[in-house]
């Protein structure tokens, strides 16, 4: 069985919307706004997770230690 010209459906051209400057700017501003909200939320959550009493008794001993004896240095002859 052969397919003739009358059996083939006509190809319909689809209307393609052109990208205008207004469309591009609108999408860019929406993307930047989403990015700013996401990064602001991340910064806020990071800041909120810091314990203000972190250097209390629960802090490691090394963090609270102070150096009492200065380090000994020896001169290097070149």
Backbone bond lengths (Angstrom), bond angles and torsions (degrees), N, CA, C in turn:
res aa  C-N    CA-C-N  psi(-1)  N-CA   C-N-CA  omega(-1)  CA-C   N-CA-C  phi
1 X - - - 1.437 - - 1.523 108.15 -
2 X 1.269 117.55 122.63 1.454 123.26 -179.13 1.529 109.51 -98.00
3 X 1.288 114.45 148.16 1.463 120.60 177.58 1.513 107.93 -99.00
4 X 1.295 115.67 126.11 1.455 120.40 -179.37 1.525 110.92 -100.48
5 X 1.294 115.23 179.23 1.460 120.53 -179.69 1.519 112.49 -63.59
6 X 1.320 116.17 -33.33 1.467 118.51 -178.28 1.526 112.22 -74.04
7 X 1.354 118.09 -17.47 1.461 121.05 179.15 1.531 112.56 -84.07
8 X 1.295 118.22 -25.26 1.461 121.71 -177.97 1.520 110.01 -77.24
9 X 1.321 114.52 138.93 1.466 117.98 178.63 1.523 109.53 -81.25
10 X 1.277 114.51 149.12 1.461 119.28 -179.69 1.529 109.97 -72.80
11 X 1.313 116.37 140.33 1.460 121.76 178.53 1.514 108.20 -80.32
12 X 1.296 114.05 125.60 1.458 118.30 -179.46 1.523 108.79 -97.27
13 X 1.292 116.43 127.59 1.454 120.66 176.88 1.519 110.02 -75.16
14 X 1.304 115.84 130.23 1.457 119.67 -179.76 1.516 109.06 -93.19
15 X 1.297 113.84 140.14 1.451 119.70 179.23 1.525 108.85 -77.47
16 X 1.303 116.58 119.07 1.453 122.04 -179.17 1.518 108.25 -99.83
17 X 1.331 115.19 126.24 1.468 118.45 178.58 1.512 109.71 -75.34
18 X 1.293 114.83 131.99 1.454 119.40 178.16 1.517 109.45 -78.49
19 X 1.310 116.18 145.13 1.454 121.61 178.01 1.522 107.63 -83.01
20 X 1.316 114.96 116.17 1.460 119.22 179.78 1.520 109.84 -99.24
21 X 1.301 115.70 169.22 1.458 120.96 179.56 1.523 110.77 -63.94
22 X 1.326 117.19 -39.45 1.462 120.71 178.64 1.514 111.90 -63.04
23 X 1.330 117.14 -42.38 1.459 121.30 178.42 1.530 109.97 -62.82
24 X 1.324 116.22 -44.30 1.463 121.24 -179.01 1.520 110.73 -63.77
25 X 1.332 117.85 -45.02 1.467 120.61 -179.79 1.522 111.77 -65.23
26 X 1.327 116.53 -40.23 1.463 120.19 179.89 1.524 110.65 -63.23
27 X 1.322 117.01 -46.74 1.460 120.29 179.43 1.529 111.51 -65.46
28 X 1.328 116.81 -36.91 1.465 120.15 178.78 1.522 111.00 -65.88
29 X 1.321 117.27 -43.45 1.465 120.20 179.66 1.522 111.49 -65.98
30 X 1.313 117.15 -37.87 1.464 119.63 176.73 1.530 110.38 -64.00
31 X 1.312 117.21 -42.66 1.465 121.41 178.62 1.515 112.12 -64.33
32 X 1.331 116.84 -42.06 1.467 120.45 178.72 1.520 110.53 -66.14
33 X 1.334 117.50 -38.80 1.469 120.72 178.06 1.526 110.96 -63.97
34 X 1.324 117.48 -42.28 1.465 120.53 177.44 1.524 110.31 -63.15
35 X 1.318 116.64 -41.81 1.463 120.94 179.24 1.526 111.03 -63.67
36 X 1.330 117.60 -42.95 1.466 120.72 179.35 1.526 111.79 -64.75
37 X 1.316 117.37 -41.93 1.466 120.21 178.66 1.527 110.39 -64.21
38 X 1.324 116.91 -42.36 1.463 120.44 -179.59 1.532 111.27 -65.34
39 X 1.324 117.40 -45.57 1.461 120.17 -179.44 1.534 111.39 -69.98
40 X 1.324 117.39 -35.63 1.466 120.50 176.06 1.514 111.38 -65.25
41 X 1.324 116.69 -41.36 1.459 119.94 176.84 1.516 111.86 -64.84
42 X 1.319 117.09 -40.40 1.456 120.55 177.53 1.527 111.30 -64.15
43 X 1.325 116.90 -42.47 1.471 120.20 178.47 1.523 110.64 -64.74
44 X 1.327 117.11 -41.24 1.459 120.29 179.67 1.526 111.19 -64.74
45 X 1.338 117.03 -43.55 1.456 119.76 178.56 1.525 111.72 -65.41
46 X 1.319 117.21 -37.18 1.463 120.22 177.09 1.516 110.54 -65.25
47 X 1.329 117.40 -44.13 1.459 121.44 178.93 1.521 110.92 -64.75
48 X 1.328 117.23 -39.36 1.458 121.32 -178.33 1.525 111.62 -70.16
49 X 1.323 118.25 -22.67 1.459 120.27 -178.25 1.520 112.92 -83.65
50 X 1.316 118.67 -7.89 1.463 121.60 179.50 1.514 108.08 -79.04
51 X 1.320 116.16 125.44 1.458 121.32 -179.81 1.523 109.10 -82.18
52 X 1.347 118.66 120.61 1.463 119.06 -178.92 1.519 112.68 -68.19
53 X 1.311 117.84 -22.35 1.463 120.94 178.59 1.516 110.89 -99.81
54 X 1.303 116.78 31.25 1.463 121.87 -175.90 1.510 113.67 -67.43
55 X 1.328 119.47 -22.99 1.449 120.10 -179.55 1.524 111.11 -99.30
56 X 1.300 116.72 35.47 1.461 121.84 175.76 1.515 110.73 -88.86
57 X 1.327 116.74 -145.77 1.463 121.61 -177.89 1.519 112.32 -73.02
58 X 1.312 118.03 -19.90 1.449 120.51 -177.68 1.522 113.05 -82.21
59 X 1.321 117.60 -9.37 1.459 120.91 -179.65 1.525 109.62 -72.26
60 X 1.308 118.39 150.89 1.466 120.42 177.95 1.520 111.31 -62.50
61 X 1.321 114.77 152.05 1.475 120.02 -178.53 1.524 111.12 -62.95
62 X 1.305 118.18 -35.27 1.466 120.91 -178.63 1.521 111.30 -65.51
63 X 1.331 117.10 -29.49 1.457 119.98 179.99 1.525 111.12 -72.33
64 X 1.344 116.71 -29.71 1.457 120.52 -179.30 1.516 112.73 -93.04
65 X 1.305 118.22 -9.42 1.461 121.55 -176.52 1.525 110.42 -71.13
66 X 1.297 115.17 142.67 1.468 120.58 174.96 1.517 108.16 -117.17
67 X 1.282 115.93 147.82 1.462 120.86 -179.96 1.526 107.99 -82.68
68 X 1.347 115.70 116.63 1.460 120.24 -178.44 1.521 112.09 -91.20
69 X 1.317 116.83 -36.10 1.452 120.99 -177.37 1.525 107.90 -103.99
70 X 1.344 116.82 126.80 1.468 117.38 178.23 1.526 110.40 -66.80
71 X 1.298 114.46 151.86 1.468 119.23 -179.46 1.517 109.98 -68.60
72 X 1.354 115.86 141.24 1.454 120.46 178.49 1.521 108.85 -83.42
73 X 1.290 114.78 130.66 1.450 119.79 178.19 1.499 110.16 -117.10
74 X 1.278 117.26 146.11 1.469 121.43 177.01 1.517 107.76 -120.94
75 X 1.342 116.25 139.86 1.464 118.51 -178.97 1.534 110.62 -69.81
76 X 1.307 114.41 147.08 1.464 121.15 179.37 1.521 107.95 -108.72
77 X 1.311 115.62 124.07 1.460 118.78 179.47 1.523 108.66 -90.91
78 X 1.298 115.56 129.74 1.450 121.04 179.81 1.490 112.08 -102.49
